[in-house]
Amino acid sequence: MKILYISYFYPPLGGPATLRNLKSVRYLSEAGARITVLTVDEIEYSYFDPDLSKLCRQEQLIRTPSWDPMALLRKAFGKNKAASQKLYKNSPESLKLLIRRLYPIDEKIGWLPHLIAKGRKILRQNEIDIIFVSCGPFSSAIAAYRLAQEFDKTLVLDYRDYWTLLSDYDLMGNALNRKLSRSWEKRILNRANLVITATQGIADALSFSFDETLPDRSFVLYNGHDEQDYVDLPPSRPSSDYYTLSYFGNIYARRSLKYLYQAIAELDAELLIPQNLRVQLYGNFNREVYQEIESSAIKGRIQIMPELSHREALVKMQEADALILIINSSSPKGTLTSKVFEYLRLSRPILAMVPQHGEAAALLRECGIDTICPMESVSAIKLCLSRLIEDRHLPLCVPPALARYERKQQLGELYDRLLEL
């Protein structure tokens, strides 16, 4: 089985999107697939993890240039990567959103001419059975659709997130762009031979909104955890000098830690938290995150920690007394951040500031976590945090329910499904 795997996010880029693609390519290849990965050339990005490149298992890796803003930003600064990173990180999120909304479909649509041209060349020169596209950006699904139509190939569409059904963050900006995107989404879904989704909620929403028969050609592939990541992982434990709350990853859209900061400040005033409590945020953060810290009453307790490789992050997660998870309450029901699987696999306590009736909360309860509260409720956060502090010496173990979400196992099932196509 030969697959043309199209993905904008691939090593040396880091982050959950890259990890999903890396692991999918790796374990489908180990199962027997022969995969050509078609991805973008150098771009500006918030998180690079070169160590992930050592784990790639594709048969062939092909990169193409792009005319999207992140690629043009990198080209404009040439070798001065520090300057381009500074401009990107210091630009207000409102400005970035405005730029995104200027483009039809999404801001990565400038990649399409190169993507289609290179895809045609690959398909003319190679016997490809399946065109597999990982979305977003969802504009790349248009290229995959056109290539599948032109060369009469099986089309597999992987939804890492919602497209036009994303309800809490308006990336499209105007009715015309929403109508155009909706039209393309419907056309591509009708053409797709298999639709993969990162959560059950995404699959349910697509079926309800577009095609009630879609479950017959759908497959839910959770981001899950990869047991290989924990082989020979150096053990670590929380410091006895501090009570540490740790957060890993980006903070974007409507997600915010300001309610947590307020809850800690109130507990501090009530003398109900350890005086050595600290909050550590690991990652590259936008200016709004720094502004929230500066305006909080506990800025002296908050530390911004340097960007880590994926493996280093797993080690540091073990050092937290509790790990922070945030999803704003306006998020769609199927929103499920990938880090929750790693938090659970490391059997650390979790302060889960997520919607009570969402898929993330359901997964956490399935795995025995009940310190769940709305991100926006200071009083509920105080209750959960107090419980975590009170129970900090209780032993924890890896929840048995987590086993079915293991990446390699899931991708083995997906491989069988692809063989059926």
Residue pairs with C-beta under 8 A, 6 or more apart in sequence:
1 32
1 33
1 34
1 129
1 130
1 418
1 419
2 33
2 34
2 35
2 36
2 126
2 127
2 128
2 129
2 130
3 28
3 33
3 34
3 35
3 36
3 128
3 129
3 130
3 131
3 132
3 418
4 35
4 36
4 38
4 119
4 122
4 123
4 126
4 128
4 130
4 131
4 132
4 147
5 21
5 24
5 25
5 35
5 36
5 37
5 38
5 58
5 132
5 134
6 38
6 39
6 115
6 119
6 131
6 132
6 133
6 134
6 140
6 143
6 144
7 21
7 37
7 38
7 39
7 133
7 134
7 140
8 39
8 40
8 108
8 111
8 134
8 136
8 137
8 140
9 15
9 17
9 18
9 21
9 39
9 134
10 18
10 21
10 22
10 37
10 39
10 40
10 56
10 61
11 18
11 22
11 49
11 50
11 52
11 53
11 55
11 56
12 48
12 49
12 50
12 52
12 53
13 43
13 45
13 47
13 48
13 49
14 47
14 48
14 49
14 52
14 309
14 310
15 46
15 47
15 49
15 249
15 250
16 160
16 223
16 249
16 337
16 338
16 339
17 134
17 136
17 160
18 49
18 52
19 52
19 223
19 310
19 338
20 134
20 160
20 198
20 223
20 338
21 37
21 134
22 52
22 55
22 56
23 226
23 407
23 408
23 411
24 134
24 158
24 221
24 411
24 414
25 35
25 37
25 56
25 57
25 58
26 55
26 56
26 57
27 407
27 408
27 411
27 412
27 415
28 35
28 411
28 414
28 415
28 418
29 35
29 57
29 58
29 59
30 57
31 411
31 412
31 415
32 415
33 415
33 418
34 59
35 57
35 58
35 59
35 60
36 58
36 59
36 60
36 61
36 62
36 122
36 126
36 128
37 56
37 58
37 60
37 61
37 62
38 62
38 64
38 115
38 118
38 119
38 122
39 61
39 62
39 63
39 64
40 63
40 64
40 65
40 66
40 71
40 111
41 63
41 64
41 65
41 66
41 71
42 71
42 74
43 66
43 68
43 70
43 71
43 73
43 74
44 70
44 71
44 73
44 74
44 77
44 84
44 85
44 88
45 70
46 88
46 89
46 250
46 284
47 250
47 283
47 284
47 307
49 309
49 310
51 309
51 310
51 311
52 309
52 310
62 118
62 122
64 111
64 114
64 115
64 117
64 118
65 71
65 114
66 108
66 110
66 111
66 114
66 115
67 110
67 111
67 113
67 114
68 107
68 108
68 109
68 110
68 111
69 99
69 107
69 110
70 88
70 108
71 110
71 111
72 110
73 84
73 87
73 88
74 81
74 84
76 84
77 83
77 84
77 87
89 284
89 285
89 286
89 287
90 287
91 287
92 287
92 288
93 252
93 286
93 287
93 288
97 171
99 107
100 106
100 107
100 171
100 173
101 171
101 172
101 173
101 174
101 177
103 109
103 110
104 177
104 180
105 137
105 138
105 139
105 142
105 177
105 180
105 181
105 184
106 136
106 137
106 138
106 139
106 171
107 137
108 136
108 137
108 139
108 140
109 137
109 139
109 142
111 137
111 139
111 140
111 143
112 139
112 140
112 142
112 143
115 140
115 143
116 143
116 146
116 147
119 131
119 143
119 144
119 147
120 147
120 150
122 128
123 147
123 151
123 153
128 151
128 153
129 153
129 154
130 153
130 154
130 155
130 156
130 418
130 421
131 144
131 147
131 148
131 153
131 154
131 155
131 156
132 144
132 156
132 158
133 140
133 141
133 143
133 144
133 155
133 156
133 157
133 158
134 140
134 158
134 160
135 141
135 157
135 158
135 159
135 160
135 161
135 163
136 160
136 161
136 163
138 163
138 181
138 184
138 185
141 157
141 184
141 188
142 184
142 188
144 155
144 157
144 188
145 155
145 187
145 188
145 191
147 153
148 154
148 155
148 191
149 191
154 193
154 194
154 421
155 188
155 191
155 192
155 193
155 194
156 192
156 193
156 194
156 195
156 196
156 418
156 421
157 188
157 189
157 192
157 194
157 195
157 196
158 196
158 197
158 198
158 221
159 195
159 196
159 197
159 198
159 202
159 206
160 198
161 198
161 202
162 202
162 205
162 332
162 334
163 181
163 185
164 172
164 178
164 181
164 182
164 185
165 202
165 205
165 206
165 209
165 332
166 332
167 330
167 331
167 332
168 253
168 254
168 328
168 330
168 331
168 332
169 253
169 254
172 178
172 181
185 210
186 210
189 195
189 206
189 210
189 211
189 214
190 211
192 217
193 217
193 421
194 217
194 218
194 219
194 417
194 418
194 421
195 203
195 206
195 214
195 217
195 218
195 219
196 218
196 219
196 220
196 221
196 414
197 203
197 206
197 218
197 219
197 220
197 221
197 334
198 220
198 221
198 222
198 223
198 336
199 220
199 222
199 334
199 335
199 336
199 359
200 220
200 334
200 359
201 332
201 333
201 334
201 335
201 336
201 358
201 359
202 332
202 334
203 214
203 215
203 218
203 220
203 334
204 333
204 334
205 332
205 333
205 334
206 214
206 218
207 213
207 214
207 215
207 218
219 413
219 414
219 417
221 410
221 411
221 414
222 336
222 341
222 405
222 410
223 336
223 338
223 341
223 407
224 341
224 405
224 406
224 407
224 410
225 341
225 342
225 344
225 345
225 402
225 405
225 406
225 407
226 406
226 407
226 408
227 406
227 408
228 408
229 310
229 311
229 314
229 342
230 314
230 345
233 311
233 314
233 315
234 315
235 318
236 315
236 316
236 318
236 319
237 318
237 319
238 244
238 318
238 319
238 320
238 321
239 319
241 276
242 276
242 277
242 278
242 321
243 273
243 274
243 276
243 277
243 278
243 321
243 389
243 392
244 277
244 278
244 279
244 280
244 319
244 320
244 321
244 322
245 260
245 277
245 278
245 279
245 280
245 320
245 321
245 322
245 323
245 324
245 351
246 279
246 280
246 281
246 282
246 316
246 317
246 319
246 320
246 322
246 323
246 324
247 257
247 279
247 280
247 281
247 282
247 283
247 323
247 324
247 326
248 282
248 283
248 313
248 316
248 317
248 323
248 339
249 282
249 283
249 337
249 339
250 283
250 284
250 285
251 257
251 281
251 283
251 285
251 286
251 289
251 326
252 286
253 328
254 328
254 330
254 331
255 326
255 327
255 328
255 375
256 292
256 326
256 328
256 375
257 279
257 281
257 289
257 292
257 324
257 326
258 292
258 295
258 296
259 353
259 375
259 376
259 377
259 378
259 381
260 279
260 324
260 326
260 351
260 353
260 381
260 385
261 279
261 292
261 293
261 296
261 297
261 298
261 302
262 296
262 297
262 378
263 378
263 379
263 381
263 382
263 385
264 273
264 277
264 279
264 298
264 301
264 385
265 296
265 297
265 298
266 378
266 382
267 273
267 382
267 385
267 386
268 277
268 298
272 386
273 385
273 386
273 389
274 389
277 301
277 389
278 301
278 302
278 303
279 298
279 301
279 302
279 303
279 324
280 302
280 303
280 305
280 320
281 289
281 302
281 303
281 304
281 305
282 305
282 306
282 307
282 308
282 313
282 316
283 305
283 307
284 307
285 304
290 304
293 299
293 302
293 304
296 302
305 316
308 316
314 342
314 346
317 323
317 342
317 343
317 346
317 348
318 346
318 348
320 348
321 349
321 388
321 392
322 348
322 349
322 350
322 351
322 385
322 388
322 392
323 343
323 348
323 349
323 350
323 351
324 350
324 351
324 353
325 337
325 339
325 340
325 343
325 350
325 351
325 352
325 353
325 354
325 360
326 353
326 354
326 375
327 335
327 337
327 353
327 354
327 355
327 358
327 360
327 375
328 355
328 375
328 376
329 355
329 374
329 375
329 376
331 355
331 358
333 355
333 357
333 358
333 359
334 358
334 359
335 355
335 358
335 359
335 360
336 358
336 359
336 360
336 363
337 360
340 350
340 352
340 360
340 363
340 364
341 402
341 405
343 350
344 350
344 364
344 367
344 369
344 398
344 399
344 402
345 398
345 402
347 396
347 397
347 398
347 399
348 396
349 371
349 388
349 391
349 392
349 396
350 364
350 369
350 371
351 371
351 373
351 381
351 384
351 385
351 388
352 360
352 361
352 364
352 369
352 371
352 372
352 373
352 384
353 373
353 374
353 375
353 381
354 360
354 361
354 364
354 372
354 374
354 375
355 361
355 374
356 372
356 374
361 372
364 370
364 372
365 372
366 399
366 401
367 399
367 401
367 402
368 399
368 401
371 384
371 387
371 388
372 384
373 380
373 381
373 383
373 384
374 380
403 409
